[in-house]
Amino acid sequence: MDTRKKNYFGQFIIYVIAIVLSIFCLLPFVMVVSGSLTSEQDIMKYGYTIFPKNISLLAYKVFFNKPDIIINAYVISTIVTVVGTIISIFLTSMIAYVISRKTLKYAKAISIYCLITILFSGGMVPWYIVCINYLHLKDQLIAQIVPYLINGWFVFLMRNFFQSIPDEMHESAKIDGAGELKIFVQIILPLATPALATICLFIGLIYWNDWWLSLMLIDKESLRPVQYMLRIIVSNITFLKSQLTSSPEVQRIAEVLPDEGLKMATCIITMGPIILLYPFLQRFFIKGIMIGAVKG
């Protein structure tokens, strides 16, 4: 009886600690939501609070002043994220599977090549010249997809996972007459679901949060993703506030512009799809990281 009471007490303490930690993790998100609903004057006077003193939707009204632009940006971001993630996962898993095979003659050379891309970069100017002059990616939708298709770290994560799959499965499939492509698609990929879900989340985050490629390669407004559009809006408001200081009346107008509220609203608008995606991948996330990390 005493042992059961000790076990229950221990579980109770663990649950309490987990709940407290969850609350602390949730507080920043709540403060971001509160900040997006707080007027600029209240933020300057009271700072960021858990509950807004006076609810203001001005930040969201500024964002959705022209809803067609934001909707188009959301469509572009969604297309780039979905297409880029699917292609990137397929290419990454193919490279990882190839270098995970012990029978491949140049597996070590390919692995070293992938490692070099992690350790060294060619530089911004050569990268830009290649993208513009050789790949002709200027003002193309694929310009927001191609540069991020292969990531060396994800290749090694997948390779380590493939190496944890017993060679006997591959050999038995070969005996049954299956080719390499059939083995890869019908046997290896279904077994690699945890690792695939893990890098799917990472790659999706990279594509969804990216505004750098648009800044460098996209001039057409119709091809700008939501992250870049929101960055432009926030930058314009910040610049406008820094310039509107010529008279007391103009100064009061500048004080009303929701500079801080816009930054918080930007976080809320852009994090929605990721919050919806994560619960579906969370059960694979830890397993994929652990298996891909411990295998050398």
N, C-alpha and C positions, 0 to 999 in steps of 0.2 A: 504493500500500500504506500509506504514511504517513497519507494522507488518511483511509483506512478506519479505521486505528487511532485517529486523532483522533476520528472520528465515534463509534466504539464507546466510547471513553473518555468522551466527552461524554455519551452516553446513559447510561453506567454512573453517572456523577456525578449526573445528573438522577434516575435511579431511586433512588439512595441517599438523596438529599435528600427525595424523595417518601415513601420508606419511613419515614425519621426523623420527618417531619412527621405522617405517619399515626399513628405510635406515640404522639406527643405528643397528638394529637387523641383517641386512643382511651383514654389514661390516665385522664382524668376519669370516663369511663363505667365503667372497671374499678374505680375507687375508689368510685364510687357503689354498684356491685354488692357490693363488699367491705364497705362501710359498712352496707349493709342486712343483711349476714350476720354482723355483729360485735356482740357484747354491749355494753350501755351502759357497763359497767365498763371494758372494753378500750378503747372510744372515749375515755373520760375519761382513761385512763392513757397510751395510746400515740397517740391521735389517729387520723386516717383513714390507713389503710395500703393498699397494693396487694393484699396477701393478708391475710385475717383471722387473728388469733392463735388464736382459738377460735371455731369456727363456731356461730352461734346463729340459730335460726329464730323467735325470740320475736316479732320485729316482724311477720313474716308471719302468725304465729298470732293476733296481736291483730287484724290486718286481717280475717282469714277466720274470726274467732270466730263470726260469723253470716254464713255464705257466701251465704244467700239475699238479704241486703240488698245485698252487693257485686255479686252477679250481676244483680240488678234494676237497680242503678245503671249497670252496664256496658251493659245492654240499652237503658236510657234514653239514655245517651251515644251509643251506636251509632245509634239511631233519629234523634236530633237531628242528629248529624254527617252521616249519609247523606242524609236528607231535606233538611236545611238547605243542604248543599253543592250538591245537584242543583238545587234551586230558585234558589239564589243565583247559580249559574253561568248558568242560563238567563236570569234577569232581567238580570244584569250584561251578558251578551253582547248581549241585545236592545237595551239602552240604548246600549251602546258602538257597535253597528252603526248605529243610527239617527243618532247624532251624528257618525259617521265619514263619512256621505254628504254630499258637497258640495252636493247639490241640495236638502237639507232647509232650509227657510226659517229655522227657529228653532234650528238646531244650536248656534250660538254661545251663545244664551241658556241652553239646557239644559246646555252645558258649564260655563258660569259658575255655574249653580246647583249642579252637582256639585262644583265647586271650592270653593264656599262651605262645603259640608258637611265638607270636609277641613280648612279653616282655622278654622272656628268651630263651637262647640257650643252648644246651647240651654240646657245646664245640667242637673244631676241632678234637681232638683225638678220643672221642667216636663216632663222626660222621664218621670219616674215618674207624674205626673198623667195624661199622655197614655196611657201604657200601662195604667194601672188604670181611670181614669174613662171614657176614650173607646174604647180598644181592648179593654178587659175581658180582659186577659191574666193576671189573678191566678189562680194555681194551674191554669194550662193548659199542656199540653205545648208548644203553639205559642209560648208566651211565651219559650222558649229558642231559637226559630228566627227569628221575625219581626224582632226588633231588629237582627240582623246580616245581613239579606238583601242589602242594597245597601251597598257600600263605594266611595266616590268614587275612591280610588286604583286599585282594580281596574278600575273603569269606564274610566279613562284608559289603563291598561295595555292593555286590550282594544281601545280605540279606536285607539291607536297601531298595534297589530298589524293591525287591519282596514284602516287607511289604507295599509299596505304592500302590500296586495293590489291588483293592477292593476285600474283601472276598466274595462278592456276586457272582463274576464271578466263583470262585472255587465251591461255593455251587450250583449254577445253573448247572454247568457241572456234578457235582456229582448226581444231581437229574435226569439228562438225561442219567445216567448210565456209565459215563466215569470213568475210574480208575485213580489212582494217576499218573502213568507213562504217560498215554494219556493226562491228563490235563497239566502235566509239559511240554511235548514235543510240543503239538499242540496249547496250549493256553498261557502258562506262558512264554516260551522262545521267541515266536514272539513278545510279548509285552515288553520283556526285551532287545530288540535290542540295544538301546543306551548304557545300562550298559555293555552288552556283547562286543560291539565294543570298549568301553573304556578299559576294562580289556584285551581285545585282543591286543590292542596296547601296553599296559604295559607289558604283558607277552611276547609278541613277542620281545620287546626291551630287556628284561632280557635274553631270550634265544640267541638272535642274538649277543649281546655284551659280552656274557660270555666267559671267557677263564680259569676261576678258576677251574671248574670241569675237564677240560682237563688236566690242570697242575697236579691235584691231582690224577686222575683216569685213564688217557690215556697215554700209552707209544707208541702205534703203530702210526707211521707217517700217515698212510692211514686213521685214524679216527680223526685226528686233525682238528678242525674247523678253519675258516679263521682268527678269532680274535687271536687265539693262535699262528697260523703260522706267522702272521704279527708281533706279539709280539716277537717271537723268532728271526725273521729277524732284527728287530730294536735293540734288545738286543745284537745280535752278532755284528752288525755294531758299536754300542757304545763301546762294549768291545774291538773290533779290533782297534778302534781309540785310545783307552786308552793305548794300547800296542805298537803301531807303533810309537815309539819315539826314536829309536836307532840311527838314522842318519838323516842329513838334507834331503836326497833324500826320505827316508821313511816318514819323517815328511810331506813332500809336498804331498805324496800320501794320507796320513791320512787326510790332510786338504781338499782333493777333495771328500772324501767319504761323501755322502749326509746324514749326521746324522739328522739334523734338517728337511731337506726336506723329509726324510723318515717318520718322525713323522706326518708331514702334509699330505703326500700322504696316510698314513694309515687311517687318518680320512676320506679322500675322498673315498677311496676304500670301507670302511666298512659302510659308511652312505647311500650309494646308495639305497639299498632295502627299508630302513626306509623312505627315502624321497618319494619313489614311493608309499609306503603303506599309509602314513599319509593323503594325500588328500582324500582317499576313506573313512577314518574313522573320519575325522575332524568334519563333521557335526553332528556326534553322541557324540563327545568327551565331549563338555561342558555340554550338557544335561545329560549325564550319570554321570558326576562328581557331578553336582548340586543335582540331585535327590537322588543319593546315599549318599550325605553328609548331607543333611538337615533332613532326616528322622532318628529319634533316635532309 
